[in-house]
Amino acid sequence: MLALCSLAVKAQEKLPLKLIATTPMPGFTGDFDHFGLDLKGNRLFLAAEIHKTVEVFDSGRGAGS
């Protein structure tokens, strides 16, 4: 039984996340509080509570607006 458990744990190992791109945001400080994803529109919505803004990123192009 112990051998089967060790095989199951090993099968669930995942590689660490890999950074593939960055988007500079000059003048932005703080962090994002909430995220939303629009799969059909290829957009990522990020809410910045301190700034009272919603940043929209085109995930197909990797650009923010």
PDB file of N, CA, C and O in Angstrom:
ATOM      1  N   MET A   1       0.822  -1.194   0.000  1.00  0.00           N
ATOM      2  CA  MET A   1       0.000   0.000   0.000  1.00  0.00           C
ATOM      3  C   MET A   1       0.864   1.254   0.000  1.00  0.00           C
ATOM      4  O   MET A   1       0.560   2.217  -0.703  1.00  0.00           O
ATOM      5  N   LEU A   2       1.931   1.248   0.778  1.00  0.00           N
ATOM      6  CA  LEU A   2       2.833   2.395   0.847  1.00  0.00           C
ATOM      7  C   LEU A   2       3.472   2.680  -0.502  1.00  0.00           C
ATOM      8  O   LEU A   2       3.639   3.842  -0.872  1.00  0.00           O
ATOM      9  N   ALA A   3       3.831   1.641  -1.241  1.00  0.00           N
ATOM     10  CA  ALA A   3       4.439   1.813  -2.568  1.00  0.00           C
ATOM     11  C   ALA A   3       3.456   2.480  -3.532  1.00  0.00           C
ATOM     12  O   ALA A   3       3.860   3.332  -4.324  1.00  0.00           O
ATOM     13  N   LEU A   4       2.192   2.113  -3.479  1.00  0.00           N
ATOM     14  CA  LEU A   4       1.189   2.724  -4.346  1.00  0.00           C
ATOM     15  C   LEU A   4       0.996   4.202  -4.018  1.00  0.00           C
ATOM     16  O   LEU A   4       0.821   5.021  -4.920  1.00  0.00           O
ATOM     17  N   CYS A   5       1.026   4.540  -2.752  1.00  0.00           N
ATOM     18  CA  CYS A   5       0.878   5.940  -2.338  1.00  0.00           C
ATOM     19  C   CYS A   5       2.046   6.783  -2.848  1.00  0.00           C
ATOM     20  O   CYS A   5       1.847   7.914  -3.292  1.00  0.00           O
ATOM     21  N   SER A   6       3.247   6.244  -2.786  1.00  0.00           N
ATOM     22  CA  SER A   6       4.408   7.007  -3.245  1.00  0.00           C
ATOM     23  C   SER A   6       4.354   7.212  -4.751  1.00  0.00           C
ATOM     24  O   SER A   6       4.820   8.242  -5.238  1.00  0.00           O
ATOM     25  N   LEU A   7       3.806   6.273  -5.499  1.00  0.00           N
ATOM     26  CA  LEU A   7       3.654   6.445  -6.944  1.00  0.00           C
ATOM     27  C   LEU A   7       2.624   7.531  -7.253  1.00  0.00           C
ATOM     28  O   LEU A   7       2.817   8.326  -8.172  1.00  0.00           O
ATOM     29  N   ALA A   8       1.547   7.565  -6.498  1.00  0.00           N
ATOM     30  CA  ALA A   8       0.513   8.575  -6.717  1.00  0.00           C
ATOM     31  C   ALA A   8       1.043   9.967  -6.424  1.00  0.00           C
ATOM     32  O   ALA A   8       0.727  10.906  -7.154  1.00  0.00           O
ATOM     33  N   VAL A   9       1.828  10.123  -5.393  1.00  0.00           N
ATOM     34  CA  VAL A   9       2.397  11.431  -5.046  1.00  0.00           C
ATOM     35  C   VAL A   9       3.373  11.872  -6.124  1.00  0.00           C
ATOM     36  O   VAL A   9       3.369  13.039  -6.514  1.00  0.00           O
ATOM     37  N   LYS A  10       4.196  10.979  -6.605  1.00  0.00           N
ATOM     38  CA  LYS A  10       5.175  11.314  -7.634  1.00  0.00           C
ATOM     39  C   LYS A  10       4.474  11.723  -8.926  1.00  0.00           C
ATOM     40  O   LYS A  10       4.970  12.609  -9.622  1.00  0.00           O
ATOM     41  N   ALA A  11       3.348  11.117  -9.272  1.00  0.00           N
ATOM     42  CA  ALA A  11       2.624  11.431 -10.500  1.00  0.00           C
ATOM     43  C   ALA A  11       2.032  12.832 -10.464  1.00  0.00           C
ATOM     44  O   ALA A  11       1.754  13.404 -11.518  1.00  0.00           O
ATOM     45  N   GLN A  12       1.833  13.398  -9.281  1.00  0.00           N
ATOM     46  CA  GLN A  12       1.227  14.714  -9.167  1.00  0.00           C
ATOM     47  C   GLN A  12       2.240  15.846  -9.171  1.00  0.00           C
ATOM     48  O   GLN A  12       1.851  17.013  -9.119  1.00  0.00           O
ATOM     49  N   GLU A  13       3.514  15.536  -9.230  1.00  0.00           N
ATOM     50  CA  GLU A  13       4.523  16.589  -9.248  1.00  0.00           C
ATOM     51  C   GLU A  13       4.390  17.408 -10.519  1.00  0.00           C
ATOM     52  O   GLU A  13       4.185  16.860 -11.602  1.00  0.00           O
ATOM     53  N   LYS A  14       4.505  18.709 -10.386  1.00  0.00           N
ATOM     54  CA  LYS A  14       4.436  19.614 -11.530  1.00  0.00           C
ATOM     55  C   LYS A  14       5.695  20.454 -11.563  1.00  0.00           C
ATOM     56  O   LYS A  14       6.314  20.725 -10.534  1.00  0.00           O
ATOM     57  N   LEU A  15       6.055  20.857 -12.757  1.00  0.00           N
ATOM     58  CA  LEU A  15       7.195  21.746 -12.897  1.00  0.00           C
ATOM     59  C   LEU A  15       6.832  23.124 -12.352  1.00  0.00           C
ATOM     60  O   LEU A  15       5.657  23.491 -12.377  1.00  0.00           O
ATOM     61  N   PRO A  16       7.794  23.894 -11.864  1.00  0.00           N
ATOM     62  CA  PRO A  16       7.500  25.249 -11.388  1.00  0.00           C
ATOM     63  C   PRO A  16       7.054  26.142 -12.539  1.00  0.00           C
ATOM     64  O   PRO A  16       7.349  25.878 -13.705  1.00  0.00           O
ATOM     65  N   LEU A  17       6.345  27.193 -12.188  1.00  0.00           N
ATOM     66  CA  LEU A  17       5.912  28.154 -13.210  1.00  0.00           C
ATOM     67  C   LEU A  17       7.121  28.794 -13.867  1.00  0.00           C
ATOM     68  O   LEU A  17       8.165  28.961 -13.237  1.00  0.00           O
ATOM     69  N   LYS A  18       6.977  29.146 -15.118  1.00  0.00           N
ATOM     70  CA  LYS A  18       8.067  29.747 -15.870  1.00  0.00           C
ATOM     71  C   LYS A  18       7.598  31.090 -16.426  1.00  0.00           C
ATOM     72  O   LYS A  18       6.581  31.157 -17.115  1.00  0.00           O
ATOM     73  N   LEU A  19       8.334  32.149 -16.130  1.00  0.00           N
ATOM     74  CA  LEU A  19       8.013  33.476 -16.645  1.00  0.00           C
ATOM     75  C   LEU A  19       8.326  33.511 -18.131  1.00  0.00           C
ATOM     76  O   LEU A  19       9.458  33.240 -18.533  1.00  0.00           O
ATOM     77  N   ILE A  20       7.328  33.845 -18.958  1.00  0.00           N
ATOM     78  CA  ILE A  20       7.557  33.890 -20.400  1.00  0.00           C
ATOM     79  C   ILE A  20       7.486  35.306 -20.962  1.00  0.00           C
ATOM     80  O   ILE A  20       7.956  35.548 -22.074  1.00  0.00           O
ATOM     81  N   ALA A  21       6.905  36.249 -20.211  1.00  0.00           N
ATOM     82  CA  ALA A  21       6.819  37.625 -20.691  1.00  0.00           C
ATOM     83  C   ALA A  21       6.500  38.561 -19.532  1.00  0.00           C
ATOM     84  O   ALA A  21       5.952  38.137 -18.515  1.00  0.00           O
ATOM     85  N   THR A  22       6.840  39.808 -19.686  1.00  0.00           N
ATOM     86  CA  THR A  22       6.470  40.850 -18.729  1.00  0.00           C
ATOM     87  C   THR A  22       5.867  42.029 -19.490  1.00  0.00           C
ATOM     88  O   THR A  22       6.172  42.247 -20.662  1.00  0.00           O
ATOM     89  N   THR A  23       5.018  42.774 -18.814  1.00  0.00           N
ATOM     90  CA  THR A  23       4.423  43.969 -19.391  1.00  0.00           C
ATOM     91  C   THR A  23       4.721  45.128 -18.458  1.00  0.00           C
ATOM     92  O   THR A  23       4.199  45.172 -17.344  1.00  0.00           O
ATOM     93  N   PRO A  24       5.558  46.076 -18.897  1.00  0.00           N
ATOM     94  CA  PRO A  24       5.874  47.214 -18.031  1.00  0.00           C
ATOM     95  C   PRO A  24       4.642  48.083 -17.790  1.00  0.00           C
ATOM     96  O   PRO A  24       3.819  48.278 -18.685  1.00  0.00           O
ATOM     97  N   MET A  25       4.530  48.595 -16.582  1.00  0.00           N
ATOM     98  CA  MET A  25       3.431  49.477 -16.223  1.00  0.00           C
ATOM     99  C   MET A  25       4.012  50.701 -15.524  1.00  0.00           C
ATOM    100  O   MET A  25       3.955  50.804 -14.298  1.00  0.00           O
ATOM    101  N   PRO A  26       4.573  51.630 -16.302  1.00  0.00           N
ATOM    102  CA  PRO A  26       5.208  52.810 -15.706  1.00  0.00           C
ATOM    103  C   PRO A  26       4.242  53.593 -14.818  1.00  0.00           C
ATOM    104  O   PRO A  26       3.096  53.839 -15.195  1.00  0.00           O
ATOM    105  N   GLY A  27       4.710  53.972 -13.657  1.00  0.00           N
ATOM    106  CA  GLY A  27       3.900  54.773 -12.741  1.00  0.00           C
ATOM    107  C   GLY A  27       2.943  53.977 -11.882  1.00  0.00           C
ATOM    108  O   GLY A  27       2.304  54.552 -11.001  1.00  0.00           O
ATOM    109  N   PHE A  28       2.818  52.686 -12.097  1.00  0.00           N
ATOM    110  CA  PHE A  28       1.904  51.877 -11.295  1.00  0.00           C
ATOM    111  C   PHE A  28       2.629  51.364 -10.062  1.00  0.00           C
ATOM    112  O   PHE A  28       3.724  50.809 -10.156  1.00  0.00           O
ATOM    113  N   THR A  29       2.013  51.556  -8.915  1.00  0.00           N
ATOM    114  CA  THR A  29       2.542  51.002  -7.668  1.00  0.00           C
ATOM    115  C   THR A  29       1.424  50.211  -6.995  1.00  0.00           C
ATOM    116  O   THR A  29       0.245  50.454  -7.255  1.00  0.00           O
ATOM    117  N   GLY A  30       1.781  49.296  -6.158  1.00  0.00           N
ATOM    118  CA  GLY A  30       0.780  48.503  -5.455  1.00  0.00           C
ATOM    119  C   GLY A  30       0.625  47.143  -6.075  1.00  0.00           C
ATOM    120  O   GLY A  30       1.524  46.645  -6.752  1.00  0.00           O
ATOM    121  N   ASP A  31      -0.534  46.539  -5.836  1.00  0.00           N
ATOM    122  CA  ASP A  31      -0.773  45.209  -6.350  1.00  0.00           C
ATOM    123  C   ASP A  31      -2.182  45.119  -6.912  1.00  0.00           C
ATOM    124  O   ASP A  31      -2.973  46.056  -6.804  1.00  0.00           O
ATOM    125  N   PHE A  32      -2.477  43.987  -7.507  1.00  0.00           N
ATOM    126  CA  PHE A  32      -3.805  43.748  -8.056  1.00  0.00           C
ATOM    127  C   PHE A  32      -4.595  42.897  -7.065  1.00  0.00           C
ATOM    128  O   PHE A  32      -4.071  41.954  -6.473  1.00  0.00           O
ATOM    129  N   ASP A  33      -5.863  43.255  -6.901  1.00  0.00           N
ATOM    130  CA  ASP A  33      -6.695  42.595  -5.906  1.00  0.00           C
ATOM    131  C   ASP A  33      -7.546  41.467  -6.478  1.00  0.00           C
ATOM    132  O   ASP A  33      -7.775  40.459  -5.809  1.00  0.00           O
ATOM    133  N   HIS A  34      -8.010  41.632  -7.705  1.00  0.00           N
ATOM    134  CA  HIS A  34      -8.903  40.637  -8.303  1.00  0.00           C
ATOM    135  C   HIS A  34      -8.547  40.463  -9.771  1.00  0.00           C
ATOM    136  O   HIS A  34      -8.096  41.397 -10.435  1.00  0.00           O
ATOM    137  N   PHE A  35      -8.760  39.249 -10.263  1.00  0.00           N
ATOM    138  CA  PHE A  35      -8.471  38.933 -11.645  1.00  0.00           C
ATOM    139  C   PHE A  35      -9.718  38.356 -12.299  1.00  0.00           C
ATOM    140  O   PHE A  35     -10.514  37.680 -11.647  1.00  0.00           O
ATOM    141  N   GLY A  36      -9.883  38.623 -13.579  1.00  0.00           N
ATOM    142  CA  GLY A  36     -10.959  38.013 -14.352  1.00  0.00           C
ATOM    143  C   GLY A  36     -10.425  37.669 -15.729  1.00  0.00           C
ATOM    144  O   GLY A  36      -9.597  38.397 -16.275  1.00  0.00           O
ATOM    145  N   LEU A  37     -10.891  36.568 -16.293  1.00  0.00           N
ATOM    146  CA  LEU A  37     -10.402  36.102 -17.577  1.00  0.00           C
ATOM    147  C   LEU A  37     -11.552  35.977 -18.559  1.00  0.00           C
ATOM    148  O   LEU A  37     -12.577  35.368 -18.252  1.00  0.00           O
ATOM    149  N   ASP A  38     -11.381  36.553 -19.737  1.00  0.00           N
ATOM    150  CA  ASP A  38     -12.333  36.438 -20.835  1.00  0.00           C
ATOM    151  C   ASP A  38     -11.679  35.551 -21.887  1.00  0.00           C
ATOM    152  O   ASP A  38     -10.898  36.034 -22.708  1.00  0.00           O
ATOM    153  N   LEU A  39     -11.991  34.261 -21.868  1.00  0.00           N
ATOM    154  CA  LEU A  39     -11.339  33.308 -22.773  1.00  0.00           C
ATOM    155  C   LEU A  39     -11.685  33.585 -24.236  1.00  0.00           C
ATOM    156  O   LEU A  39     -10.809  33.507 -25.098  1.00  0.00           O
ATOM    157  N   LYS A  40     -12.940  33.905 -24.529  1.00  0.00           N
ATOM    158  CA  LYS A  40     -13.336  34.151 -25.922  1.00  0.00           C
ATOM    159  C   LYS A  40     -12.690  35.410 -26.479  1.00  0.00           C
ATOM    160  O   LYS A  40     -12.306  35.449 -27.648  1.00  0.00           O
ATOM    161  N   GLY A  41     -12.570  36.437 -25.647  1.00  0.00           N
ATOM    162  CA  GLY A  41     -11.984  37.705 -26.094  1.00  0.00           C
ATOM    163  C   GLY A  41     -10.485  37.800 -25.881  1.00  0.00           C
ATOM    164  O   GLY A  41      -9.877  38.816 -26.218  1.00  0.00           O
ATOM    165  N   ASN A  42      -9.873  36.749 -25.323  1.00  0.00           N
ATOM    166  CA  ASN A  42      -8.425  36.746 -25.028  1.00  0.00           C
ATOM    167  C   ASN A  42      -8.010  37.949 -24.190  1.00  0.00           C
ATOM    168  O   ASN A  42      -6.995  38.588 -24.466  1.00  0.00           O
ATOM    169  N   ARG A  43      -8.808  38.254 -23.157  1.00  0.00           N
ATOM    170  CA  ARG A  43      -8.494  39.394 -22.305  1.00  0.00           C
ATOM    171  C   ARG A  43      -8.364  38.971 -20.851  1.00  0.00           C
ATOM    172  O   ARG A  43      -9.028  38.041 -20.393  1.00  0.00           O
ATOM    173  N   LEU A  44      -7.499  39.668 -20.141  1.00  0.00           N
ATOM    174  CA  LEU A  44      -7.316  39.480 -18.703  1.00  0.00           C
ATOM    175  C   LEU A  44      -7.629  40.805 -18.033  1.00  0.00           C
ATOM    176  O   LEU A  44      -7.060  41.835 -18.395  1.00  0.00           O
ATOM    177  N   PHE A  45      -8.530  40.789 -17.058  1.00  0.00           N
ATOM    178  CA  PHE A  45      -8.919  41.987 -16.323  1.00  0.00           C
ATOM    179  C   PHE A  45      -8.270  41.941 -14.944  1.00  0.00           C
ATOM    180  O   PHE A  45      -8.360  40.930 -14.248  1.00  0.00           O
ATOM    181  N   LEU A  46      -7.621  43.027 -14.548  1.00  0.00           N
ATOM    182  CA  LEU A  46      -6.960  43.126 -13.251  1.00  0.00           C
ATOM    183  C   LEU A  46      -7.496  44.359 -12.533  1.00  0.00           C
ATOM    184  O   LEU A  46      -7.430  45.466 -13.069  1.00  0.00           O
ATOM    185  N   ALA A  47      -8.025  44.178 -11.332  1.00  0.00           N
ATOM    186  CA  ALA A  47      -8.562  45.292 -10.554  1.00  0.00           C
ATOM    187  C   ALA A  47      -7.525  45.753  -9.545  1.00  0.00           C
ATOM    188  O   ALA A  47      -7.000  44.961  -8.763  1.00  0.00           O
ATOM    189  N   ALA A  48      -7.239  47.057  -9.576  1.00  0.00           N
ATOM    190  CA  ALA A  48      -6.311  47.663  -8.622  1.00  0.00           C
ATOM    191  C   ALA A  48      -7.143  48.516  -7.669  1.00  0.00           C
ATOM    192  O   ALA A  48      -7.544  49.628  -8.014  1.00  0.00           O
ATOM    193  N   GLU A  49      -7.401  48.000  -6.479  1.00  0.00           N
ATOM    194  CA  GLU A  49      -8.302  48.654  -5.535  1.00  0.00           C
ATOM    195  C   GLU A  49      -7.790  50.025  -5.106  1.00  0.00           C
ATOM    196  O   GLU A  49      -8.569  50.975  -5.029  1.00  0.00           O
ATOM    197  N   ILE A  50      -6.500  50.140  -4.828  1.00  0.00           N
ATOM    198  CA  ILE A  50      -5.936  51.416  -4.368  1.00  0.00           C
ATOM    199  C   ILE A  50      -6.097  52.503  -5.430  1.00  0.00           C
ATOM    200  O   ILE A  50      -6.408  53.650  -5.111  1.00  0.00           O
ATOM    201  N   HIS A  51      -5.882  52.133  -6.695  1.00  0.00           N
ATOM    202  CA  HIS A  51      -5.968  53.100  -7.796  1.00  0.00           C
ATOM    203  C   HIS A  51      -7.388  53.272  -8.316  1.00  0.00           C
ATOM    204  O   HIS A  51      -7.667  54.197  -9.080  1.00  0.00           O
ATOM    205  N   LYS A  52      -8.290  52.374  -7.900  1.00  0.00           N
ATOM    206  CA  LYS A  52      -9.675  52.375  -8.371  1.00  0.00           C
ATOM    207  C   LYS A  52      -9.727  52.280  -9.899  1.00  0.00           C
ATOM    208  O   LYS A  52     -10.451  53.021 -10.563  1.00  0.00           O
ATOM    209  N   THR A  53      -8.928  51.332 -10.438  1.00  0.00           N
ATOM    210  CA  THR A  53      -8.882  51.115 -11.881  1.00  0.00           C
ATOM    211  C   THR A  53      -9.032  49.633 -12.190  1.00  0.00           C
ATOM    212  O   THR A  53      -8.827  48.773 -11.333  1.00  0.00           O
ATOM    213  N   VAL A  54      -9.394  49.360 -13.433  1.00  0.00           N
ATOM    214  CA  VAL A  54      -9.378  48.000 -13.968  1.00  0.00           C
ATOM    215  C   VAL A  54      -8.461  48.039 -15.181  1.00  0.00           C
ATOM    216  O   VAL A  54      -8.719  48.766 -16.140  1.00  0.00           O
ATOM    217  N   GLU A  55      -7.405  47.267 -15.135  1.00  0.00           N
ATOM    218  CA  GLU A  55      -6.465  47.173 -16.246  1.00  0.00           C
ATOM    219  C   GLU A  55      -6.887  46.005 -17.121  1.00  0.00           C
ATOM    220  O   GLU A  55      -7.224  44.932 -16.621  1.00  0.00           O
ATOM    221  N   VAL A  56      -6.866  46.222 -18.433  1.00  0.00           N
ATOM    222  CA  VAL A  56      -7.281  45.184 -19.385  1.00  0.00           C
ATOM    223  C   VAL A  56      -6.082  44.822 -20.247  1.00  0.00           C
ATOM    224  O   VAL A  56      -5.458  45.684 -20.865  1.00  0.00           O
ATOM    225  N   PHE A  57      -5.770  43.527 -20.276  1.00  0.00           N
ATOM    226  CA  PHE A  57      -4.643  43.031 -21.065  1.00  0.00           C
ATOM    227  C   PHE A  57      -5.158  42.127 -22.163  1.00  0.00           C
ATOM    228  O   PHE A  57      -6.003  41.264 -21.923  1.00  0.00           O
ATOM    229  N   ASP A  58      -4.653  42.322 -23.362  1.00  0.00           N
ATOM    230  CA  ASP A  58      -4.952  41.444 -24.481  1.00  0.00           C
ATOM    231  C   ASP A  58      -3.989  40.279 -24.396  1.00  0.00           C
ATOM    232  O   ASP A  58      -2.815  40.423 -24.739  1.00  0.00           O
ATOM    233  N   SER A  59      -4.461  39.125 -23.944  1.00  0.00           N
ATOM    234  CA  SER A  59      -3.558  37.992 -23.740  1.00  0.00           C
ATOM    235  C   SER A  59      -3.086  37.400 -25.059  1.00  0.00           C
ATOM    236  O   SER A  59      -2.112  36.648 -25.073  1.00  0.00           O
ATOM    237  N   GLY A  60      -3.736  37.711 -26.152  1.00  0.00           N
ATOM    238  CA  GLY A  60      -3.279  37.241 -27.462  1.00  0.00           C
ATOM    239  C   GLY A  60      -2.053  37.997 -27.934  1.00  0.00           C
ATOM    240  O   GLY A  60      -1.180  37.422 -28.586  1.00  0.00           O
ATOM    241  N   ARG A  61      -1.977  39.295 -27.607  1.00  0.00           N
ATOM    242  CA  ARG A  61      -0.849  40.133 -28.017  1.00  0.00           C
ATOM    243  C   ARG A  61       0.113  40.392 -26.868  1.00  0.00           C
ATOM    244  O   ARG A  61       1.259  40.787 -27.084  1.00  0.00           O
ATOM    245  N   GLY A  62      -0.356  40.167 -25.650  1.00  0.00           N
ATOM    246  CA  GLY A  62       0.485  40.434 -24.484  1.00  0.00           C
ATOM    247  C   GLY A  62       0.588  41.900 -24.151  1.00  0.00           C
ATOM    248  O   GLY A  62       1.537  42.305 -23.479  1.00  0.00           O
ATOM    249  N   ALA A  63      -0.347  42.710 -24.593  1.00  0.00           N
ATOM    250  CA  ALA A  63      -0.288  44.157 -24.379  1.00  0.00           C
ATOM    251  C   ALA A  63      -1.358  44.606 -23.396  1.00  0.00           C
ATOM    252  O   ALA A  63      -2.450  44.038 -23.364  1.00  0.00           O
ATOM    253  N   GLY A  64      -1.061  45.596 -22.615  1.00  0.00           N
ATOM    254  CA  GLY A  64      -2.030  46.173 -21.684  1.00  0.00           C
ATOM    255  C   GLY A  64      -2.607  47.453 -22.235  1.00  0.00           C
ATOM    256  O   GLY A  64      -2.002  48.094 -23.095  1.00  0.00           O
ATOM    257  N   SER A  65      -3.795  47.838 -21.738  1.00  0.00           N
ATOM    258  CA  SER A  65      -4.382  49.100 -22.147  1.00  0.00           C
ATOM    259  C   SER A  65      -5.077  49.757 -20.976  1.00  0.00           C
ATOM    260  O   SER A  65      -5.640  50.842 -21.122  1.00  0.00           O
TER     261      SER A  65
END
